[in-house]
Amino acid sequence: MTARRSGREVLFRPTPGPMSEAMAWMAEVGAEWDDRLAALERQLGRTRSARTASET
């Protein structure tokens, strides 16, 4: 982000480089969480199936 003073105001302008790095990081972390949540969902499905089978 760049900043430029104009009298009493400071005008900020985003720079694309750091923003694209941040977006890449967020996508990577988001993908990791997607994998973790999918594994949790599979595990919960197995637990429910086992519990249902033992109840019959």
Sequence and secondary structure as in RCSB ss.txt:
>XXXX:A:sequence
MTARRSGREVLFRPTPGPMSEAMAWMAEVGAEWDDRLAALERQLGRTRSARTASET
>XXXX:A:secstr
 EEEEETTEEEEE  HHHHHHHHHHHHHHHHHHHHHHHHHHHHHHHHHHHHHHHH 
